[in-house]
Amino acid sequence: MVAVAAKRGAVVCRADVHALPFRDCTMHGARSDRVFQHLDDPLQVLRELARVLVPNGRLVIADPDQESLIIQVPGVRQSVLDRLKSLRQDIGYRNGTLISQIDRS
């Protein structure tokens, strides 16, 4: 994806999001889409994203929450579907239920 974006003229950088290669307060915005559920340390990544943003910079994070996942398959017992959901939450994603665990106050 990085190569394709570069061919289209975008300025790209490939890096570990846990330790971004940018100076403090250099970005006006950052966007993350379906990334946090896969991270080793989502709070460290949040700190990194905040670190590179200018004061009042904009951060947009879009991530699904597996806790709210609904699986319906006609003819399949609910216990099987509940087990599938549990596997997705607990094994399929490092932080599959991160959003439902965040304090909203």
C-alpha positions as CSV (number, residue, x, y, z in Angstrom):
1,M,0.0,0.0,0.0
2,V,2.9,2.3,0.7
3,A,4.4,1.7,-2.7
4,V,1.0,2.3,-4.4
5,A,0.5,5.6,-2.5
6,A,4.1,6.7,-3.4
7,K,3.5,6.0,-7.1
8,R,0.4,8.2,-6.8
9,G,2.5,11.1,-5.5
10,A,1.8,10.8,-1.8
11,V,4.6,11.4,0.7
12,V,4.8,8.2,2.7
13,C,6.6,6.8,5.6
14,R,6.7,3.2,6.9
15,A,7.3,3.1,10.7
16,D,6.4,1.5,14.0
17,V,3.4,3.4,15.3
18,H,4.6,2.7,18.9
19,A,7.6,5.0,18.2
20,L,6.9,7.4,15.4
21,P,9.9,9.0,13.6
22,F,8.5,12.5,13.8
23,R,9.4,15.5,16.0
24,D,7.0,16.7,18.7
25,C,4.2,19.0,17.6
26,T,4.8,18.6,13.8
27,M,1.5,17.2,12.5
28,H,-1.8,19.0,12.3
29,G,-3.8,15.8,12.1
30,A,-3.6,12.1,12.3
31,R,-6.0,9.3,11.4
32,S,-6.2,5.6,12.5
33,D,-8.7,3.2,10.9
34,R,-9.1,-0.3,12.3
35,V,-5.6,-0.3,13.8
36,F,-5.9,-0.1,17.6
37,Q,-7.5,-3.5,17.9
38,H,-4.3,-5.1,16.6
39,L,-1.7,-3.1,18.7
40,D,0.6,-4.4,21.4
41,D,0.3,-1.3,23.4
42,P,-2.6,0.9,22.3
43,L,-2.1,3.5,25.1
44,Q,1.6,4.0,24.0
45,V,0.4,4.6,20.4
46,L,-2.2,7.1,21.6
47,R,0.6,8.9,23.5
48,E,2.7,8.9,20.3
49,L,0.0,10.2,18.2
50,A,-0.7,13.0,20.7
51,R,3.0,13.8,20.9
52,V,3.4,14.5,17.2
53,L,0.2,16.6,17.0
54,V,0.4,20.4,17.3
55,P,-1.7,21.9,20.1
56,N,-5.3,21.6,19.1
57,G,-4.4,19.2,16.3
58,R,-7.0,16.7,15.2
59,L,-6.9,13.0,15.9
60,V,-9.5,10.7,14.5
61,I,-9.6,7.0,15.5
62,A,-12.1,4.6,14.0
63,D,-12.0,1.1,15.4
64,P,-14.7,-1.6,15.7
65,D,-15.5,-3.1,19.1
66,Q,-15.9,-6.9,19.1
67,E,-18.0,-6.7,22.3
68,S,-20.9,-5.2,20.3
69,L,-20.5,-7.8,17.5
70,I,-23.7,-9.7,16.6
71,I,-23.4,-13.0,14.7
72,Q,-26.6,-14.6,13.4
73,V,-26.6,-17.8,11.4
74,P,-29.9,-19.6,10.9
75,G,-29.8,-23.1,12.2
76,V,-26.6,-22.7,14.3
77,R,-26.9,-23.0,18.0
78,Q,-26.4,-19.7,20.0
79,S,-23.7,-21.4,22.1
80,V,-21.6,-22.0,19.0
81,L,-22.1,-18.4,17.9
82,D,-21.2,-17.1,21.4
83,R,-18.0,-19.2,21.3
84,L,-17.1,-17.8,17.8
85,K,-17.7,-14.3,19.1
86,S,-15.5,-15.0,22.1
87,L,-12.7,-16.4,19.9
88,R,-12.8,-13.2,17.8
89,Q,-12.7,-11.0,20.9
90,D,-10.0,-12.8,22.8
91,I,-7.8,-14.4,20.2
92,G,-8.5,-12.9,16.9
93,Y,-7.6,-9.4,18.0
94,R,-5.2,-8.2,20.7
95,N,-7.6,-5.5,21.8
96,G,-10.9,-6.6,20.3
97,T,-12.9,-5.0,23.1
98,L,-10.7,-1.9,23.8
99,I,-13.4,0.6,23.0
100,S,-16.0,-0.9,25.4
101,Q,-13.3,-0.8,28.2
102,I,-12.5,3.0,27.8
103,D,-13.8,5.2,30.6
104,R,-16.2,7.7,28.9
105,S,-16.2,10.2,31.8
